Amino acid sequence: MVEISDETVRGLEETARLLRRHILKMTHQVQSGHPGGSMSACDVVTALYFHVLRVDPENPTWEDRDRFVLSKGHACPVLYAALAERGFFPVPELMTFRRLNSRLQGHPEMGTTPGVENAAGAEGQGLSFSVGLALAARLDRKAWRTYCLMGDGEQDVGQTWEAALAAAKYHLDSLCAIIDRNGIQQEGRTEEILPIEPLADKWKAFGWNVLTINGHDMRQVLHALDEAHAHKGQPTVIIAKTTKGRGVSFMENVVRYHGAATSDEDLKRALAELGEVMP
Amino acid sequence: MESQRTYFADALVHLGERDPNVVVVGADTTESIKTIAFGKKFPDRMFNVGISEQNMVSVAAGLAAAGKVAFASTYAVFGAAHTYNVIRQSIAYTKLNVKLFCSHAGLTTGMDGATHQMNEDIGLMRGLPNMAVLVPADGPQTGKATIAAAERPGPVYCRFSRADFPTVTNAEDPFEIGPAYGMRDGSDVTLVGCGIMVSRCLEAAEALAAERVSARVMNLPTIKPLDLKALAKAARDTGGIVTAEEHTVVNGMGAAVASAVAQEHPVPVEMVGVQDVFGESGDGFQLLEKYGLTAAKVAEAAKRVVKRRGA
């Protein structure tokens, strides 16, 4: 396992704070979108786009790139923020999110936004799509890897488990799924809406290599992604325990912020908490 | 009488030999639908994902996103209906190169009964932006549709039957996605058929000729994109149209044709098809009789059209 320097970790944490600020501004400017689940997934997405994924912003469709599939499509603000900061399109374009004629659709649209690999919005399709990608990489004897970020609400969806069976059947070790286990879906706590625990045991039983981590501990995230890469013969799922709305005290664990933007006043407070330097 | 599935399977193997990027995803019906022939020849490029049709469609989408020409294939009721929103999001919205080829469409699925007789798939698929919709008339045309679908970028839906159909086209006949094909010329009325109903339209035209009604017959294997020019011409030339399909009349080929004719050149239209009901168990061809999908019904509809149109 490659050692990760404190400096790298600090840099990624700073990037994650920047992406969180983007998420809040993007959803605030249009008073629409899903900040909560974007912020819970932010550290994982940061680790992927700023440390792990081999992608080329100059050539978004580079054949040998790693693929990142956002299955929980409503969390696209975090993806758009990462893509913009990574150089796939200009950062100011983030403020067109969800507006008419924007390339940044309310849920990801493939082919429109540079760097977006799939269409998502209807939950539970991303893992199957990722299985197809990983099968293609194997057929072509390519080394690129596929990462699929799912929500814990997507564990309700039957198709997720169909995909889990298929990935295990084909021993897709180039596939790494990550579950953003923030414990909240649209209408409440996952364990109240439709209990999914013991989640790790379920994935183990489905034939996957299962890693459970604190999804906000950058070092744990990086180590898990590294471990997934090294694991052979099985796909890996990382259950990233996270907090919905992570990073802003009054948004954390609040069901409402699944699909509600902040007010003007709250945006100021939130940005201050995330270290925004006010002009 | 020939099997559409056999032509489909042979065409797939041909495509597999020609292009290493052609892959097939199946859902525990590979033997019945005959995609297993491709799997035997190219085991690395065949993926049987079991009874998980939604997964089948998205896996095919993922394969296509990475540059493959992905055929996904099972029975129409599972492949087109159980999977609808997955098709919508994973392949229609994305315009990915997935070819959804579904057998066991229509009443001729037979003994398995209403749960398996998919009479609504044309309507479902033609409602999706970016989706091409094919209904080949017989075995040879099914083979050609398979090749044409592989050569067309983007999503294609093709439906065919479990039953053997009368062969109405020749090996040499051209086939492209888009055009309607003239099968017989006539001046009093045009009979537009797809699938097995093409053969029944030809029979009806023969019977009508004996009654001095000159019927043009058109084979319409592409329901979308629709050949508006040919339909407008048929409406202008013959002044009336009968559509015939092994599908509900609510939103199938007939509805598409009627809508086009209404906009291009309004003339009387009559539709032969399943009248907004579910089927039942029975021999496939007896079901066609019981539900009125016969040459006699097409001929009756033609005479009504001629009467409505006036002299």
Contacts between the chains, C-beta under 8 A, distances in Angstrom:
chain1	res1	chain2	res2	distance
A	63	B	67	7.7
A	67	B	66	7.8
A	109	B	93	7.0
A	110	B	65	7.5
A	110	B	93	7.5
A	110	B	94	4.4
A	110	B	96	7.8
A	111	B	94	6.8
A	111	B	95	6.8
A	117	B	65	6.9
A	118	B	61	8.0
A	118	B	65	7.0
A	118	B	94	7.3
A	119	B	89	5.3
A	119	B	90	6.9
A	119	B	93	4.9
A	119	B	94	4.9
A	120	B	89	7.5
A	121	B	89	6.5
A	122	B	85	5.3
A	122	B	86	7.6
A	122	B	88	7.9
A	122	B	89	5.0
A	125	B	54	7.5
A	125	B	58	4.9
A	125	B	86	5.8
A	125	B	89	6.1
A	125	B	90	5.6
A	126	B	58	8.0
A	128	B	54	7.1
A	128	B	55	4.5
A	128	B	57	7.7
A	128	B	58	3.2
A	128	B	59	5.2
A	128	B	61	7.8
A	128	B	62	6.9
A	128	B	90	7.8
A	129	B	58	4.7
A	129	B	59	7.4
A	129	B	61	5.5
A	129	B	62	4.2
A	129	B	65	7.1
A	129	B	90	6.3
A	130	B	62	6.2
A	131	B	55	7.5
A	131	B	58	7.7
A	131	B	59	5.1
A	131	B	62	6.1
A	132	B	25	7.9
A	132	B	58	6.7
A	132	B	59	4.1
A	132	B	60	6.3
A	132	B	61	6.0
A	132	B	62	2.1
A	132	B	63	4.2
A	132	B	64	7.4
A	132	B	65	7.0
A	132	B	66	7.2
A	132	B	70	7.4
A	133	B	62	4.3
A	133	B	63	7.5
A	133	B	65	6.2
A	133	B	66	5.2
A	134	B	62	7.6
A	135	B	23	7.9
A	135	B	47	6.4
A	135	B	59	7.1
A	135	B	62	7.2
A	135	B	63	6.0
A	136	B	23	7.9
A	136	B	62	6.9
A	136	B	63	5.0
A	136	B	65	7.8
A	136	B	66	3.3
A	136	B	67	6.7
A	136	B	68	5.5
A	137	B	66	6.6
A	139	B	23	7.2
A	139	B	44	6.3
A	139	B	45	6.8
A	139	B	68	7.5
A	140	B	66	7.6
A	140	B	67	7.8
A	158	B	54	7.4
A	159	B	52	7.5
A	159	B	54	4.4
A	159	B	55	5.8
A	159	B	58	7.1
A	159	B	86	7.1
A	162	B	49	7.3
A	162	B	50	8.0
A	162	B	52	3.5
A	162	B	54	6.4
A	162	B	55	3.6
A	163	B	52	8.0
A	163	B	55	5.4
A	163	B	58	7.3
A	163	B	59	7.6
A	165	B	49	7.9
A	165	B	50	7.1
A	165	B	52	7.1
A	165	B	55	8.0
A	166	B	47	7.9
A	166	B	49	4.9
A	166	B	50	7.8
A	166	B	52	7.0
A	166	B	55	5.9
A	166	B	59	6.5
A	169	B	49	7.8
A	170	B	47	7.5
